[in-house]
Amino acid sequence: MAVEVKIPPMGESITGGLLATWLVQTGDAVRKGQALFSYETDKVTSEGTAEVDGKITIVVAAGTEVLVGQVVASIEAGAAGNPPVASAPAPQTTAKAVHVATAAPATKEVLVKSGAAAEVSPAVRRLSAETGLDPASVEGSGKAGRVTKGDMLAALSGQSPILAVAAPAPAAGAPSQSALPSSAPAAVVIPSREGRTTRKRMSPLRRKIAERLVQAKSETAMLTTFNEVNMAPVMELRKRHGEEFLKKYGVKLGFMSFFVKAAVQALKEVRPVNAQLDGEDIVENNFYDIGVAVGTDKGLMVPVVRDCDQLNFAGIEKAIGDFGKRARDGKIQLPELQGGIFTISNGGIYGSMLSTPILNHPQAAIMGLHNIVERPVAENGQVVIRPIMYLALSYDHRIIDGKEAVTFLVKVRQLIEDPQRLLFGV
């Protein structure tokens, strides 16, 4: 009995996406619950799993735009398939195919021709299917004579691809070309772009990120203010209690829990930062769901840690660690990305010294953290070395005034430089 493999539902607002990659091949034996493919939408990345044991037959190629509920494969229940084989690196040869892991099939490098059975790129195959032009009838300008997309387009327009052809050797006794008077400029040979560029389709998630960033820039009066904070007190606390914290809670005591707690306290005291604009209304939030930006190879995701005012340091660290792992594995669910009222982005883990973070629309503010660098500072009339971090707060100036934005950052700085304040809420 054949069981259909369909694109799973991802939420009411999601109707389709991109079948990014297959994790199995046609004919493979699969087990119930085994991940079969990776599926990308404009909000999340997820996986499709097998419902039964059996042998799989794939009917939709990776890189195809698909709809929720669409059949992409079938599993012959109970049938024996090919056992999974660990892939080994292919031996290097002169004619080598370079595979680029992307969402679109047209990004694979064209394979070199081999006699009559020449394997061509997906882009060339697509042009052939749409126009009826046989790639075998086209003279290739790529490496080792392979046919490129440009060759196909040139053939369709009635032109010949530009090739660098060696000039024939002069006959014996004939004057050389250099000895003859030059009556015309030498022909300019344009080098082929084949192999020098790679084109790939933007993933649905990346497209959505781009749309939201442009929306935030065009629909808000965004401004950024800065401050600096001495990280020595927090670093001393982590050094003093970090090992005991790890033993008790099973998670490391990081910097993010301090900044989340400090942001919650500052949001309570500077109310406009914990608000957002809805048409002509200002909506003030009375809860503290903080988004924590996580970078993945698919793009930036901002899972939301709920009710941070009710969590202790261990609860915040566990939530952030779990979100980070699941975001990189593509396991984040859509509801976990919705409803945040404020975002913290830590570019310091990548070495960023200073930045102006872009608002996570429709939120009114986002705080950027940066790397910690030892710098000379003046304390009590003396120059001392302290581990300093720059803080940045980007905010919507339509509802947050400069005084309120600066007050917010000053409050965060006070709490980080004197973390005992977090215990007493002062």
C-alpha positions as CSV (number, residue, x, y, z in Angstrom):
1,M,0.0,0.0,0.0
2,A,1.4,3.4,-1.0
3,V,1.2,6.2,1.6
4,E,1.3,9.8,0.3
5,V,3.9,12.2,1.8
6,K,2.4,15.7,1.9
7,I,3.6,19.1,2.9
8,P,2.5,19.6,6.5
9,P,0.4,22.6,7.7
10,M,2.4,25.3,9.4
11,G,-0.2,27.7,10.6
12,E,-3.3,29.5,9.3
13,S,-1.3,32.3,7.6
14,I,1.0,29.9,5.7
15,T,-0.2,28.4,2.4
16,G,3.0,27.3,0.8
17,G,6.8,27.5,0.8
18,L,9.9,26.0,-0.6
19,L,10.9,22.3,-0.6
20,A,14.5,23.1,0.3
21,T,16.3,19.7,0.5
22,W,15.6,16.0,0.5
23,L,17.2,14.1,3.3
24,V,16.7,10.8,1.5
25,Q,16.7,9.5,-2.1
26,T,14.2,7.6,-4.2
27,G,14.4,3.9,-3.3
28,D,15.7,4.4,0.2
29,A,14.3,2.5,3.1
30,V,12.7,4.9,5.6
31,R,11.4,4.5,9.1
32,K,8.3,5.9,10.7
33,G,9.1,9.3,12.2
34,Q,12.2,9.7,10.2
35,A,12.9,13.2,8.8
36,L,12.5,13.1,5.0
37,F,12.8,16.7,3.8
38,S,13.4,20.3,4.9
39,Y,10.6,22.8,4.2
40,E,11.0,26.6,4.3
41,T,8.3,29.2,4.6
42,D,8.6,33.0,5.0
43,K,8.4,32.5,8.8
44,V,9.9,29.2,9.9
45,T,11.9,26.2,8.6
46,S,10.5,22.7,9.4
47,E,10.9,19.1,8.4
48,G,8.5,16.5,7.0
49,T,8.6,13.0,8.5
50,A,7.6,9.5,7.4
51,E,4.3,8.1,8.6
52,V,5.1,4.5,8.0
53,D,8.1,2.2,7.4
54,G,8.8,1.4,3.8
55,K,10.5,2.4,0.5
56,I,10.2,6.0,-0.6
57,T,9.6,7.4,-4.1
58,I,10.2,11.1,-4.6
59,V,7.9,12.9,-7.1
60,V,8.8,16.6,-6.4
61,A,12.4,17.8,-6.7
62,A,14.2,19.9,-4.1
63,G,14.0,23.7,-4.8
64,T,10.4,23.6,-5.9
65,E,7.7,25.9,-4.6
66,V,5.0,23.8,-3.0
67,L,1.7,24.3,-1.3
68,V,0.5,23.0,2.0
69,G,-1.1,19.5,1.5
70,Q,0.7,18.9,-1.8
71,V,2.0,15.4,-2.4
72,V,5.8,15.3,-2.8
73,A,6.5,11.6,-2.4
74,S,5.0,8.3,-1.6
75,I,6.1,5.4,0.6
76,E,5.4,1.8,-0.2
77,A,4.5,0.5,3.2
78,G,6.5,-2.5,4.3
79,A,8.6,-2.6,1.2
80,A,12.4,-3.1,1.5
81,G,14.4,-0.2,0.1
82,N,18.0,0.7,-0.2
83,P,19.8,0.9,3.2
84,P,21.2,4.3,4.1
85,V,24.7,4.7,2.8
86,A,27.2,7.2,4.3
87,S,28.2,9.5,1.6
88,A,32.0,9.6,0.9
89,P,33.7,12.5,-0.8
90,A,34.0,12.0,-4.6
91,P,37.6,11.7,-5.9
92,Q,38.9,14.9,-7.5
93,T,39.2,14.8,-11.3
94,T,39.9,17.4,-13.9
95,A,36.2,17.7,-14.8
96,K,34.7,18.2,-11.3
97,A,31.1,19.2,-10.4
98,V,30.8,21.7,-7.6
99,H,27.5,21.4,-5.6
100,V,26.3,24.4,-3.8
101,A,23.8,23.7,-1.0
102,T,21.0,26.2,-1.7
103,A,17.3,26.3,-1.8
104,A,17.0,26.6,-5.6
105,P,18.0,23.8,-8.1
106,A,19.4,26.3,-10.6
107,T,22.4,26.9,-8.4
108,K,24.2,23.7,-9.0
109,E,27.3,24.0,-11.2
110,V,27.0,22.6,-14.7
111,L,28.6,19.2,-15.2
112,V,31.1,18.7,-17.9
113,K,30.0,16.9,-21.1
114,S,31.0,13.3,-21.5
115,G,30.3,12.2,-25.1
116,A,26.7,12.2,-26.2
117,A,25.4,11.7,-22.6
118,A,26.1,15.2,-21.3
119,E,24.5,16.2,-18.0
120,V,23.5,19.8,-18.0
121,S,22.5,22.3,-15.3
122,P,18.8,22.6,-14.2
123,A,18.8,26.1,-15.8
124,V,19.7,24.7,-19.2
125,R,17.2,21.8,-18.8
126,R,14.5,24.3,-18.0
127,L,15.2,26.4,-21.0
128,S,15.3,23.2,-23.1
129,A,11.9,22.2,-21.8
130,E,10.4,25.6,-22.4
131,T,11.8,26.3,-25.8
132,G,12.3,22.8,-27.3
133,L,16.0,23.6,-28.0
134,D,18.2,20.6,-27.6
135,P,21.4,21.4,-25.6
136,A,23.3,18.8,-27.7
137,S,22.8,21.0,-30.7
138,V,24.4,24.1,-29.0
139,E,28.1,24.8,-29.0
140,G,29.2,25.2,-25.4
141,S,31.4,28.0,-24.2
142,G,31.9,26.7,-20.7
143,K,34.9,24.8,-19.4
144,A,35.6,21.6,-21.4
145,G,32.9,22.6,-23.9
146,R,29.9,22.4,-21.5
147,V,26.7,24.2,-22.4
148,T,25.7,27.1,-20.2
149,K,22.5,29.1,-19.8
150,G,24.2,31.9,-21.8
151,D,24.9,29.6,-24.7
152,M,21.2,28.5,-24.8
153,L,20.0,32.2,-24.7
154,A,22.5,33.1,-27.5
155,A,21.4,30.2,-29.6
156,L,17.7,31.2,-29.2
157,S,18.5,34.8,-30.2
158,G,20.4,33.6,-33.3
159,Q,23.8,34.6,-32.0
160,S,26.9,32.6,-31.4
161,P,28.6,32.5,-28.0
162,I,31.8,34.5,-27.7
163,L,34.7,32.0,-27.8
164,A,38.4,32.5,-27.5
165,V,39.7,30.7,-30.6
166,A,43.4,30.1,-31.3
167,A,44.6,31.7,-34.5
168,P,46.0,29.2,-37.1
169,A,49.8,29.0,-37.5
170,P,51.1,31.0,-40.5
171,A,52.3,29.1,-43.6
172,A,56.0,28.6,-44.1
173,G,57.6,31.7,-45.6
174,A,54.5,33.8,-45.0
175,P,55.0,37.0,-43.1
176,S,53.9,37.0,-39.5
177,Q,50.9,38.9,-38.3
178,S,53.1,41.3,-36.3
179,A,55.0,42.2,-39.5
180,L,51.8,43.2,-41.4
181,P,50.3,46.7,-41.0
182,S,47.4,46.8,-38.6
183,S,44.3,48.1,-40.3
184,A,41.8,47.2,-37.6
185,P,41.9,47.0,-33.8
186,A,42.3,43.6,-32.3
187,A,39.1,41.8,-31.3
188,V,38.3,42.0,-27.7
189,V,37.5,38.6,-26.1
190,I,35.1,38.8,-23.2
191,P,35.9,36.1,-20.6
192,S,33.0,33.8,-19.8
193,R,31.4,34.4,-16.4
194,E,30.8,30.6,-16.0
195,G,32.4,29.4,-12.8
196,R,33.0,32.9,-11.5
197,T,29.6,33.6,-10.1
198,T,26.9,31.6,-8.4
199,R,23.2,32.6,-8.6
200,K,20.7,31.3,-6.1
201,R,17.1,32.1,-5.3
202,M,16.4,34.0,-2.1
203,S,14.7,31.6,0.4
204,P,11.1,32.5,1.6
205,L,12.5,33.2,5.1
206,R,15.2,35.6,3.7
207,R,12.6,37.3,1.5
208,K,10.3,37.9,4.5
209,I,13.2,39.2,6.6
210,A,14.1,41.6,3.8
211,E,10.5,42.8,3.6
212,R,10.2,43.4,7.3
213,L,13.5,45.3,7.5
214,V,12.5,47.6,4.6
215,Q,9.0,48.0,6.3
216,A,10.6,49.0,9.6
217,K,12.9,51.6,7.8
218,S,10.1,53.1,5.8
219,E,7.2,53.1,8.3
220,T,9.0,54.3,11.5
221,A,10.9,57.4,12.5
222,M,13.9,55.3,13.7
223,L,16.6,56.8,15.8
224,T,19.5,55.2,17.8
225,T,21.1,56.3,21.0
226,F,24.2,54.8,22.7
227,N,25.7,54.3,26.0
228,E,28.5,52.2,27.5
229,V,28.6,49.9,30.5
230,N,31.3,48.5,32.7
231,M,30.9,44.7,32.6
232,A,33.3,44.0,35.5
233,P,30.7,43.5,38.2
234,V,28.7,41.0,36.1
235,M,31.9,39.2,35.1
236,E,32.9,39.0,38.7
237,L,29.5,37.5,39.7
238,R,29.7,34.9,36.9
239,K,33.3,34.0,38.0
240,R,32.2,33.7,41.6
241,H,29.0,31.7,41.2
242,G,29.1,30.3,37.7
243,E,30.3,26.8,38.6
244,E,27.8,26.4,41.4
245,F,25.0,27.8,39.1
246,L,25.9,25.2,36.5
247,K,25.8,22.3,39.0
248,K,22.5,23.4,40.4
249,Y,20.6,24.3,37.2
250,G,22.4,22.4,34.5
251,V,23.0,25.5,32.4
252,K,25.7,28.1,32.2
253,L,25.2,31.6,33.7
254,G,25.6,33.9,30.6
255,F,25.4,37.6,30.1
256,M,22.0,37.5,28.3
257,S,20.0,36.7,31.5
258,F,21.4,39.8,33.2
259,F,20.5,42.0,30.2
260,V,17.0,40.4,29.9
261,K,16.3,41.1,33.6
262,A,17.7,44.6,33.3
263,A,15.6,45.3,30.2
264,V,12.4,44.1,32.0
265,Q,13.1,46.4,35.0
266,A,13.8,49.4,32.6
267,L,10.6,48.6,30.6
268,K,8.6,48.8,33.9
269,E,10.0,52.2,34.7
270,V,10.1,53.8,31.2
271,R,6.7,52.8,30.0
272,P,6.8,54.3,26.5
273,V,9.5,51.9,25.5
274,N,7.2,49.0,26.3
275,A,4.5,50.3,23.8
276,Q,3.8,50.2,20.1
277,L,1.8,52.3,17.6
278,D,-1.4,50.9,16.2
279,G,-2.7,53.4,13.7
280,E,-3.4,56.5,15.7
281,D,-3.4,54.6,19.0
282,I,-0.5,54.0,21.4
283,V,-0.8,50.5,22.9
284,E,1.0,50.1,26.2
285,N,1.9,46.5,27.1
286,N,1.7,45.2,30.7
287,F,3.6,42.0,30.0
288,Y,7.3,41.3,29.3
289,D,7.7,38.9,26.4
290,I,11.3,39.6,25.2
291,G,12.5,38.5,21.7
292,V,16.1,37.3,21.5
293,A,17.7,37.5,18.1
294,V,19.3,34.2,16.9
295,G,21.5,34.0,13.8
296,T,21.1,30.8,11.7
297,D,22.4,29.8,8.3
298,K,18.8,30.4,7.0
299,G,18.7,34.0,8.3
300,L,17.9,35.9,11.5
301,M,15.1,34.5,13.8
302,V,13.7,36.1,16.9
303,P,12.1,33.6,19.2
304,V,10.2,35.1,22.2
305,V,10.9,34.3,25.9
306,R,7.5,34.7,27.6
307,D,6.9,36.4,30.9
308,C,10.5,37.2,31.6
309,D,9.5,39.1,34.7
310,Q,8.4,35.8,36.3
311,L,11.5,33.8,35.3
312,N,14.7,33.5,37.3
313,F,18.1,33.7,35.7
314,A,18.2,29.9,35.2
315,G,14.8,29.9,33.5
316,I,15.9,32.6,31.1
317,E,19.2,30.9,30.3
318,K,17.5,27.6,29.6
319,A,14.9,29.2,27.3
320,I,17.5,31.1,25.3
321,G,19.7,28.0,25.0
322,D,16.8,25.9,23.9
323,F,15.7,28.4,21.3
324,G,19.2,28.8,19.9
325,K,19.6,25.1,19.4
326,R,16.2,24.6,17.8
327,A,16.5,27.7,15.6
328,R,19.8,26.3,14.1
329,D,18.2,22.9,13.7
330,G,15.1,24.4,12.0
331,K,12.8,23.2,14.8
332,I,11.3,26.6,15.9
333,Q,7.5,26.7,15.6
334,L,5.6,29.7,14.3
335,P,3.9,30.7,17.6
336,E,7.3,30.9,19.3
337,L,8.2,33.8,17.0
338,Q,5.1,35.9,17.6
339,G,4.0,38.4,20.2
340,G,7.3,39.9,21.4
341,I,7.2,43.5,22.8
342,F,10.9,44.2,22.8
343,T,14.0,42.6,21.2
344,I,17.6,42.1,22.3
345,S,20.2,41.5,19.6
346,N,23.7,40.4,20.7
347,G,26.1,41.2,17.8
348,G,29.0,41.0,20.2
349,I,29.2,37.3,19.8
350,Y,30.4,37.9,16.3
351,G,32.9,40.6,17.3
352,S,30.7,43.7,16.6
353,M,32.0,46.8,18.3
354,L,29.0,49.1,17.5
355,S,25.9,48.9,15.4
356,T,22.5,50.5,14.9
357,P,20.0,47.6,15.1
358,I,16.8,47.8,13.0
359,L,13.4,47.7,14.7
360,N,11.6,44.3,14.8
361,H,8.3,45.8,13.4
362,P,5.8,46.5,15.0
363,Q,7.9,46.8,18.2
364,A,8.9,50.3,19.2
365,A,12.5,49.5,20.4
366,I,15.4,47.1,20.1
367,M,18.6,46.9,22.2
368,G,21.9,45.9,20.6
369,L,24.7,44.4,22.7
370,H,28.3,44.4,21.4
371,N,31.7,42.9,22.2
372,I,33.5,43.5,25.5
373,V,36.8,45.3,25.1
374,E,39.2,46.4,27.8
375,R,39.5,50.2,27.6
376,P,41.0,52.9,29.8
377,V,38.3,54.8,31.7
378,A,38.5,57.5,34.4
379,E,37.3,56.5,37.9
380,N,37.7,58.8,40.9
381,G,40.3,60.9,39.1
382,Q,42.4,57.9,38.0
383,V,42.7,56.1,34.7
384,V,41.9,52.4,35.1
385,I,41.3,49.5,32.6
386,R,37.8,48.2,32.6
387,P,35.9,45.7,30.3
388,I,33.5,48.0,28.5
389,M,30.6,47.1,26.3
390,Y,28.7,49.6,24.0
391,L,24.9,49.5,24.2
392,A,22.6,50.7,21.4
393,L,18.9,51.4,21.6
394,S,17.1,51.9,18.3
395,Y,13.6,53.3,18.8
396,D,10.5,54.7,17.1
397,H,10.8,58.4,17.7
398,R,7.1,58.8,17.0
399,I,6.1,57.4,20.4
400,I,9.5,57.4,22.3
401,D,11.2,60.7,23.0
402,G,15.0,61.0,23.2
403,K,14.8,61.6,27.0
404,E,12.9,58.4,27.5
405,A,15.3,56.4,25.3
406,V,18.4,57.7,27.1
407,T,16.7,57.1,30.5
408,F,16.1,53.5,29.5
409,L,19.7,52.9,28.6
410,V,21.0,54.6,31.7
411,K,18.7,52.4,33.8
412,V,20.1,49.3,32.0
413,R,23.6,50.5,32.7
414,Q,22.9,51.1,36.4
415,L,21.5,47.6,36.8
416,I,24.4,45.9,35.0
417,E,27.1,47.9,36.8
418,D,25.4,47.1,40.1
419,P,23.6,43.8,39.6
420,Q,22.4,43.6,43.2
421,R,19.8,46.2,42.1
422,L,18.2,43.4,40.1
423,L,17.5,41.5,43.4
424,F,15.6,44.4,44.9
425,G,14.1,46.0,41.8
426,V,15.7,49.4,42.3
